[in-house]
Amino acid sequence: MTKIRPGLCSVTFRSLSAEQVVDLAADARLEVIEWGADSHVLPGDVEQAARVATLTTDAGLVACSYGSYFRAGADEPITPVLDTAEALGVDRVRVWAGPIGSDEASPQDWASTIARLQDAVDEAAARGISLALEFHSGTLADTAPTTLRVLDEVARPTLSSYWQPTVGATVDAVLDEYRAVADRVSAAHVFSWWPDHERLPLRARDALWTRFFADALSATTPPRDALLEFVPGDDPALLRGEAATLRAYLSL
């Protein structure tokens, strides 16, 4: 069976220290952590990145990726993000396909974002780092077709995409979206929000996650990582149970 690593996005616990996040992930028997650029490892703070890298490895965990907020603005530098990713020891950086949704974007918006992503991917690849799009509303990668369009127009093998369930969509619609982009997905953000942004335990959407992981585990190119993102009430005490559920899904 294909191995997908269970992990945690550090943004799940923004208010906690990096040390606390590491302790929680290790206690929950997770394997990897995506470190967020908004609180735990700020862009350009290579000293903190190196310290967090050591904390992570000393706990027997892997820093799998850097969750940046680079949005491919025309004059937006990615060098500080890559400096930080290198110090963190990761080979993947999450980025965002522009600042507006695909239904609002003009041809000029598309052209500018694609050109900037191409340059950013090339700069990252020169350091042995890949980039991956956040699959998210408010960006050009907000649907399966537009995500594929971004990937195809950037046309770089070191650009992939994340995937996460579109909030409010039915199980069938969500799975159809995943299947459309599956061979371009390097990581999945795992959460159960329903019917809108209400944060529920993973098991509340068993019908989604059992089918998703059945597909993902049998895929030709499965996601490398399945990352828990947020828990009900932001409660650290719930992580152990949510991680156990995730590991059970990965054993399907």
N, C-alpha and C positions, 0 to 999 in steps of 0.2 A: 504493500500500500504506500502511496506517495506520502511523504512527510511534509506537513505544514506546521510551522512552529507557532505555539500559542504565546501570545504576548500582551503587552499593555502599552497604551499611549499615555505618556506622563501627564498630558493635559487633563486626564481623568481626575487628577488630584492636584490641580494648579496651586492650591493653598498650602500644600505640604512641601517639605524640603526634599531635595534629591535623595538624601539619605533615607527618608521615610518612604519614598516611592520605591526605592530599591528593596528595602526591607519587606514591604507589602508584596511586591512581585515575587520575591524569593519565597516568602511564606506561602503564597498562593500556588507555588510550583509552576510558575510561568517560566518561559525560556528567554524571551527577548523583550526589549523596551524600545519604543520609539520616543526619543526625547524631544520635547516641544521647545520651539524657539520663543515662545511668549513669556515663559517664566523661569524654567529650570536651566536652560542653556541659551542665553541671548546671543544673537548674531554678532560675531566679532570678539566675543569673550572666550578666547581660546584657552585661557588658564582654567576657567570654570569647566569648559568642555573636557579638557584633559583630566581634571579632577573627577568629573562625573564618569568618564570612561573607566577610570581606575575603580571607582565605587562599584560600577556595574560588573566588571570582570571579577573583582574580588568576591562578589556574591555568587559567582558561578553563572551569571547571566550574560547575554550578548546585547550590545547596543546595535540594533538592526537598522535604524534609520533616524534621520533628523527631520522633524516636522516643521518646516519653515513656512513663512508667510510671504515668500517671494511671489509677486503677482505679474511678473513679466512686463512691467512698465517700461516704456521706451528708454528712460534714463535711470532705471532702477538697477543698482549693482548687485550682482550675485557673489562677487568675490568674498565678502565677509561671511556669507552663508557657507561657502565652500571651505574657507579657512577653518570655520568652526566644525564643520562635518569631518574634516581631516583630523582635527584634534580629538574629536569624539570617537574616531575610529570606525565610522560607518561608511558603507558603500552606496547608500541610497538617500536621496533628499526629496522630500515631498514638496511640490510647488503647486501654484495655482495658475490656471489658464485665464489670466486677465481679471479685471475688476467688475465686469458686468456679465449678465446672462446672455446666452446665445440668441435669445429672441429679441434682445435690445441692441445687439452688436451690429455695427455698420460694416461694410466691406473694408473700410480703413481700419476699424478696430481689429478685425480678423487679421489683416495683413500685418499690422504692428505687433500684435501678440505673437503671431507665428514667427515672425522674424526675430523677436527678442528671445523666444523659447529656443529657436535654433542656435543662437549665439550662446545662450546659457547652457544648453546641453553640450555643445562643443567644449566650452570652458570646463564644465564638470568632467567630461569624458577624458580630457587631458590629464586629469588627476585620478582617473580610475573610479570616478563616482558617477552613478546613474541618477537620473531624475525621474520622478513619477508624479503624474497629475493627481490632484485631489478631485475626486468625482463628486461634484458639489454644485448646488444651486448658486446663482450669482456669478458663474464663470462660464467660459465657453465649453467646458467639460461638464455640462449639467444634464445631459442625456446620453444614452448610448451612441446614437448616431453622431452627435456633435463631438463626443470624445474620440470616436474613431476618426472623424474628420481632422481634429487637431493632431492626433498621432500620425495620420497619413500625410498631412501637409508639412509637419515638422520633419518627418521622414528621417528619423535618426534611430538606430537600433537601441540606443541607451536611454530612450524615453519610453516609459511604460505608464500605466495608470493604476491608481488605487480603485477600489470599488466599495460602495456602502449602499444599504437599502435606501431608496428614495422615500423620504418621509411622507406618509399618507397613501402610498401606493399599495395595491393589493399584492398578495404573495405571488400570484402568477405574473403580474406586471414586473415586479422586482426581479424575479428569476429570469424572465425574458431579457431584461436589461443586462443582467450578469452574463447570460449565455452569449449575448451579442459581442461583448468585449472580453470574454473569458481568456482568450489566448494572449491578451495584452495586459493582463492584471498581475501585478507583482505583490500586492498586499490587500487585505480586506480589513475595513474597520467594522467591528462587530458590536452591535447594540440593538436593543429592542425599544423603539419609540412608537407609541400608538395611542390614539389615531393621528396625533399631531406630534408635538414635541414632549409628550409625557414619557418620562423615563421609567420603563418597566424592567423587571428581571428578564434575562434572556429566555427563560422557559415560557414566558408569556407569548412568545412568537415561535414556539416549537415547529409549527407547520412551515415557517420560513426557513429556519436555520437547519433543520434536519435535511431538507431538500437542497438547500444551498451547499452544505458540506458534502452531501452525496455527490453532487455535480463537481464541486471543486476537487475532491479527493480523486475523482476518476478522470480529471481533465488531463490532456496531453501536457499542458504547461500550467500547473496549478499555482495559485498564489504562494509565495514563499512564507508569508506570515499572516496570521489571523490575530488582529490586535483589538483587545477590548478597549472601547472608547466610551467613557462615562458609565456610571452606575446609578441606580435610583438614589435620589437624595444626596449624591456625591459622598456617600457613606463608605469610608474605608473598610468598615467591618463587613461589608457585603462582597468585597473582592474575592475572598477565598471561595465562596459559593459560586460566584459567577465564573471564576476560573475553572472550577470543577465541572461546571456545565460545558464550558468551551472545550475542555479536554475530552469530555464524553462525546461531544459532536465530532471531534477529530478522530475518534475511535470507531466511527460508524463503519 
